[in-house]
Amino acid sequence: MTLIIDGYNLLHASGVFGAERGPRGFEQSRVALLDLLCELLDDHAADTIVVFDAARAPDGLPGRLVHRGIRVWFAREYPDADTLIEELVEDDTAPSHLVVVSSDRRLQAAARRRRAKAVSCEEWLPAAPPADRRRRTHRAADEKPAAPTPADVEYWKKYFDM
């Protein structure tokens, strides 16, 4: 199964943000989200593509990179991340094995048209206690994300039928 994630959409739903604001803050927030996804997805990280809008991509980064196994694509040659995600869904040869994570109705409709699974960010994220989410939101830039709880691990195992 391939997981395609609308990066900034999930970032905002997750509450994982860097301590700084502006371009450096976006970079810290992206890295924090990717680190969290690596911990949650574990061995499934290599089956994941996270797509970010290019407008907030840091200068000097390539259009594509790999972060601890997760493929990260910046929609540099597209009007937005949604357009790139739609293309990925359209071009996939086995769309029934795709899961598109976005709260954007346009992307959910594109996934369903191809018989891929569409899941909103809020539905996809394990329910974290508000205090835990606040702690992740205000963590220092050099501090690691909180480790997933046993309930988080069970949620993901169930989600991926493991």
C-alpha positions in Angstrom: 0.0 0.0 0.0 1.3 3.5 -0.9 0.4 6.4 1.3 0.3 9.9 -0.3 0.1 12.7 2.3 -0.9 16.3 1.7 2.0 17.7 3.8 0.8 21.1 5.0 -2.7 19.8 5.4 -1.5 17.1 7.8 0.9 19.5 9.5 -1.9 21.8 10.5 -4.1 19.0 11.6 -1.3 17.4 13.7 -0.4 20.5 15.7 3.3 19.7 15.2 5.1 23.1 14.6 8.6 24.4 15.0 9.4 27.0 17.5 10.3 29.7 15.0 8.1 31.6 12.6 8.7 32.5 8.9 10.7 30.3 6.4 12.9 28.7 9.1 9.7 27.9 11.1 8.2 26.1 8.1 11.4 24.1 7.7 11.4 23.1 11.3 7.7 22.2 11.2 8.2 20.1 8.1 11.1 18.2 9.7 9.1 17.7 12.9 6.2 16.3 11.0 8.4 14.0 8.9 10.2 12.8 12.1 6.8 12.0 13.7 5.6 10.2 10.6 8.8 8.1 10.6 8.2 7.0 14.1 4.6 6.2 13.5 5.0 4.5 10.2 8.2 2.6 11.0 8.8 0.0 8.3 6.0 1.6 6.1 7.9 4.9 5.8 9.4 3.8 2.4 5.8 3.3 1.1 5.0 7.0 1.9 5.1 10.1 -0.2 4.6 13.5 1.5 3.9 16.4 -0.9 4.4 20.0 0.1 3.5 23.2 -1.7 6.6 24.7 -3.3 5.9 28.2 -2.2 7.2 27.3 1.3 10.0 25.1 0.1 13.4 26.3 1.4 15.8 27.6 -1.1 18.4 25.2 -2.3 16.4 22.0 -1.7 15.7 19.7 -4.6 12.2 19.1 -5.8 12.4 15.6 -4.2 14.3 14.2 -1.3 14.2 11.2 1.1 13.8 11.9 4.8 14.5 8.7 6.8 12.9 6.6 4.2 9.9 8.8 3.5 9.8 10.3 0.0 9.3 14.1 0.2 8.2 16.0 -2.9 7.9 19.7 -3.3 5.4 20.8 -5.9 7.9 23.2 -7.6 6.6 22.7 -11.1 2.9 22.7 -10.2 0.5 25.4 -9.1 0.1 23.6 -5.7 0.6 20.3 -3.9 -3.0 19.3 -4.7 -2.2 19.3 -8.5 0.8 17.1 -8.0 -1.1 14.7 -5.7 -3.9 14.5 -8.3 -1.3 13.6 -10.9 0.2 10.9 -8.7 -3.2 9.3 -8.1 -4.1 9.5 -11.8 -0.8 8.0 -12.9 -0.8 5.1 -10.4 -1.1 1.7 -12.0 -2.7 0.2 -8.9 -4.8 2.9 -7.3 -6.8 0.5 -5.2 -3.5 0.2 -3.2 -3.3 4.0 -2.6 -4.3 5.9 0.6 -4.6 9.6 0.1 -4.4 11.6 3.4 -5.9 15.1 3.0 -8.8 17.0 4.3 -9.1 18.7 0.9 -12.3 17.6 -0.8 -10.8 18.0 -4.2 -8.1 15.4 -3.4 -10.6 13.1 -1.7 -12.8 13.1 -4.8 -9.8 12.5 -7.1 -8.8 9.5 -4.9 -12.3 8.0 -4.9 -12.7 8.4 -8.7 -9.7 6.1 -9.1 -11.0 3.8 -6.3 -8.2 4.8 -3.9 -8.9 5.2 -0.3 -9.3 8.9 0.8 -8.9 9.7 4.5 -9.1 13.2 6.1 -6.1 14.2 8.2 -8.2 14.4 11.3 -9.5 10.9 10.8 -6.1 9.5 9.9 -4.2 10.9 12.9 -4.5 9.0 16.1 -6.4 10.9 18.7 -3.8 12.5 20.9 -4.7 14.0 24.2 -4.8 17.9 24.0 -1.9 18.3 26.5 0.3 16.0 24.4 -0.6 17.9 21.3 0.3 21.2 23.0 3.6 19.8 24.2 4.5 18.9 20.6 3.4 22.3 19.3 5.7 24.2 21.7 8.7 21.9 21.8 12.2 23.4 21.3 13.6 23.2 17.8 16.3 20.7 18.8 13.9 18.5 20.9 12.7 15.2 19.4 9.0 14.7 18.9 7.2 12.8 21.6 7.4 9.0 21.2 4.2 7.4 20.1 2.2 5.9 22.9 1.2 2.2 22.9 -2.3 3.4 21.8 -0.7 5.2 18.9 1.2 2.1 17.8 -2.0 0.0 18.1 -3.9 2.5 16.0 -1.4 2.4 13.2 -1.1 -1.4 13.3 -4.9 -1.7 13.0 -5.0 1.0 10.3 -2.4 -0.9 8.2 -4.0 -4.3 9.0 -0.8 -5.5 10.7 
